[in-house]
Amino acid sequence: MDTTALDAAARRYRRAEAALDRARAELTAEVLAVLRSTDERGAQAEVARRTGWSREQIRQIVRAAEAEQPAGE
């Protein structure tokens, strides 16, 4: 059985998945930075439009970040 092509495809997939994870983390950080820097009405909607994520996804990101912050910050 020749599994060379399978092994190569699996490596490419793992690299692509890792790159996607890094890109998602970077985009999430940028979303939070933008939203923390403004109190403009409609900011979440604008971020959702620019990222392609739903407003609910944006709200979940914000809630998760708030839950990670230690009390008093």
C-alpha positions as CSV (number, residue, x, y, z in Angstrom):
1,M,0.0,0.0,0.0
2,D,1.4,3.4,-1.0
3,T,0.4,6.0,1.5
4,T,2.8,8.8,0.3
5,A,0.0,10.9,-1.1
6,L,-2.2,10.3,1.9
7,D,0.6,11.4,4.3
8,A,1.3,14.5,2.2
9,A,-2.3,15.5,2.1
10,A,-2.6,15.0,5.9
11,R,0.4,17.2,6.4
12,R,-1.0,19.9,4.2
13,Y,-4.3,19.7,6.0
14,R,-2.7,20.0,9.4
15,R,-0.7,23.0,8.3
16,A,-3.8,24.7,6.8
17,E,-5.8,24.0,9.9
18,A,-3.1,25.5,12.1
19,A,-2.9,28.6,9.8
20,L,-6.7,29.0,10.0
21,D,-6.5,28.8,13.8
22,R,-3.9,31.5,13.9
23,A,-5.9,33.7,11.5
24,R,-9.0,33.2,13.6
25,A,-7.2,34.2,16.8
26,E,-5.7,37.3,15.1
27,L,-9.1,38.3,13.7
28,T,-10.8,37.8,17.1
29,A,-8.1,40.0,18.7
30,E,-8.7,42.7,16.1
31,V,-12.5,42.5,16.6
32,L,-12.1,43.0,20.3
33,A,-9.6,45.8,19.9
34,V,-12.0,47.7,17.6
35,L,-15.0,47.2,19.8
36,R,-13.1,48.2,22.9
37,S,-11.9,51.4,21.3
38,T,-15.3,52.7,20.4
39,D,-18.8,53.1,21.8
40,E,-20.3,54.1,18.5
41,R,-23.8,52.9,17.9
42,G,-23.7,50.1,15.3
43,A,-20.1,49.1,15.9
44,Q,-20.9,45.5,16.3
45,A,-22.9,45.5,13.1
46,E,-20.1,47.1,11.2
47,V,-17.6,44.6,12.6
48,A,-19.9,41.8,11.6
49,R,-20.2,43.2,8.1
50,R,-16.5,43.5,7.7
51,T,-15.6,40.1,9.0
52,G,-18.5,38.1,7.5
53,W,-19.4,36.8,11.0
54,S,-22.9,37.2,12.3
55,R,-23.7,39.7,15.0
56,E,-24.4,36.8,17.3
57,Q,-20.9,35.5,16.7
58,I,-19.5,38.9,17.5
59,R,-21.5,39.1,20.7
60,Q,-20.2,35.6,21.7
61,I,-16.7,36.7,21.2
62,V,-17.2,39.8,23.3
63,R,-18.9,37.7,26.1
64,A,-16.1,35.1,26.0
65,A,-13.5,37.9,26.4
66,E,-15.4,39.5,29.2
67,A,-15.7,36.1,31.0
68,E,-11.9,35.7,30.7
69,Q,-11.1,39.0,32.3
70,P,-10.3,39.0,36.1
71,A,-12.8,40.8,38.3
72,G,-12.1,44.5,38.6
73,E,-10.7,45.1,35.1
